[in-house]
Amino acid sequence: MKPTPKKKVEIRPDRSTKAFQDFLLGAKLYWGSKLYQALYDEYREKVSLRKGIEPESFKEAEQMMKGTTYSFFAWLERHIQRLKYSDPIYGLVAAANRQREELLQALDEIQPNEHLRLNPSIKFPRYYEAVDFHQHPGGVSGDELAGFVYEYARKTTVPHFIHEDDLHFRMARAVPKGDYKRILDFGCGVGKSTYPFKDLYPEAEVHGCDISAPCLKVAHLRAKESGREIFYSQQNMEATDYPDEYFDLVHTTFIQHEFPLHALEKITREAYRILKPGGLYVNLDFHSAPGGMFGKFCYFGHSKRNNEVFMRVFHDFDYIGLLRKVGFSEAQMLPFDDGTGYVSQDEVPKNWRFPWQLFVSKK
Ligand SMILES: C[S@@+](CC[C@H](N)C(=O)[O-])C[C@H]1O[C@@H](n2cnc3c(N)ncnc32)[C@H](O)[C@@H]1O
């Protein structure tokens, strides 16, 4: 595919908005390093006052940390993210609205074609609509510009100190090498997790599937701009129209923790159905936080403060058990280096970090 030689259509924050968003990023780095470290010191102090007895649950840990840096830590975490999207002047939603006409016009020019299948009558599951995940107002489907907003917002999401796209290349490189003819990114969002696979396997037919049309349109736009041939399709991952045994590799990034268990099981079964025998199902997600109760305390707190309602459920869920139950002959959970180094299960991360794990399963 030839790249389209056009000015990139994207959110271009004005100077004040850019300064505000940069300030938030700086605040987040401070929160995830200095403040996090201070929190850890106070946590250890509190535990030593209890003669070394660790709290047994997240709730008990929260109780123990009352009156410490924790209040500020938690407040700052919640509100950095809230302001990022929702500050009435400098938030990303406001920035997108200032360019509404231009962005909508670019979207209007995109007609469904063989590289972009859309389904205007798709039904959103309740779990998808009921909560503003990541505190994104209306979620990533709630507004026609949501894809642009999500694309920009990811710059300041994860991981700390690392370029936003690096993580997805790391993921693609961490997948065992194979002669993949067809690859699917399940829950591809704006395509950031899809295109590294096209770069790594240029001969492969690469697909991305997501339920959000606003995200898929941005993904398609970026694929066209960069000359990558990728086939995007708007579908619910719980039941797709891909034929049985169609793909050699199905992968996901940041997906499992977003589903209630009944939906997670359906998606896992669907991945199994559309994979060829011997094909790989690879998931990058968060599970089994390292660093004992302190690690869990930070991660569970994040879930609460960022509206990630199923995160805690997935963290404690026997996902390997589900993969085996569905039929995968091999399934393992492997550590993942997000760019800040590997962290063993016992280690308390030096800076705030998601509990990355790579799940690799074979049909
Ligand atoms: C956290 S984002 C991850 C996007 C992408 N994988 C990435 O790494 O940037 C989760 C994505 O899953 C999509 N999603 C959630 N539920 C879905 C469903 N039932 N079917 C298809 N996509 C779904 C959302 O629309 C969103 O784009």
The ligand as a MOL file (V3000), in Angstrom:
LIG
                    3D

  0  0  0     0  0            999 V3000
M  V30 BEGIN CTAB
M  V30 COUNTS 27 29 0 0 0
M  V30 BEGIN ATOM
M  V30 1 C -7.3850 -0.8460 26.6870 0
M  V30 2 S -7.8900 -0.8330 25.0230 0 CHG=1
M  V30 3 C -6.5190 -1.6490 24.2540 0
M  V30 4 C -6.3250 -1.2790 22.8240 0
M  V30 5 C -5.0730 -1.8160 22.1380 0
M  V30 6 N -4.9730 -3.2440 22.2290 0
M  V30 7 C -3.8260 -1.1550 22.6610 0
M  V30 8 O -2.9780 -1.8560 23.2160 0
M  V30 9 O -3.6600 0.0560 22.4850 0 CHG=-1
M  V30 10 C -9.1920 -2.0150 25.0000 0
M  V30 11 C -9.9070 -2.0890 23.6730 0
M  V30 12 O -10.8120 -3.2060 23.7180 0
M  V30 13 C -11.9690 -2.8630 23.0010 0
M  V30 14 N -13.0710 -3.7470 23.4480 0
M  V30 15 C -13.6250 -3.8300 24.6870 0
M  V30 16 N -14.5870 -4.7530 24.7020 0
M  V30 17 C -14.6460 -5.2830 23.4570 0
M  V30 18 C -15.4370 -6.3070 22.8480 0
M  V30 19 N -16.3610 -6.9690 23.5340 0
M  V30 20 N -15.2070 -6.6040 21.5530 0
M  V30 21 C -14.2690 -5.9340 20.8370 0
M  V30 22 N -13.4900 -4.9590 21.3610 0
M  V30 23 C -13.6740 -4.6470 22.6450 0
M  V30 24 C -12.1740 -1.3910 23.3220 0
M  V30 25 O -12.9950 -0.7650 22.3750 0
M  V30 26 C -10.7350 -0.8770 23.3320 0
M  V30 27 O -10.3500 -0.3690 22.0880 0
M  V30 END ATOM
M  V30 BEGIN BOND
M  V30 1 1 1 2
M  V30 2 1 2 3
M  V30 3 1 2 10
M  V30 4 1 3 4
M  V30 5 1 4 5
M  V30 6 1 5 6
M  V30 7 1 5 7
M  V30 8 2 7 8
M  V30 9 1 7 9
M  V30 10 1 10 11
M  V30 11 1 11 12
M  V30 12 1 11 26
M  V30 13 1 12 13
M  V30 14 1 13 14
M  V30 15 1 13 24
M  V30 16 1 14 15
M  V30 17 1 14 23
M  V30 18 2 15 16
M  V30 19 1 16 17
M  V30 20 1 17 18
M  V30 21 2 17 23
M  V30 22 1 18 19
M  V30 23 2 18 20
M  V30 24 1 20 21
M  V30 25 2 21 22
M  V30 26 1 22 23
M  V30 27 1 24 25
M  V30 28 1 24 26
M  V30 29 1 26 27
M  V30 END BOND
M  V30 END CTAB
M  END
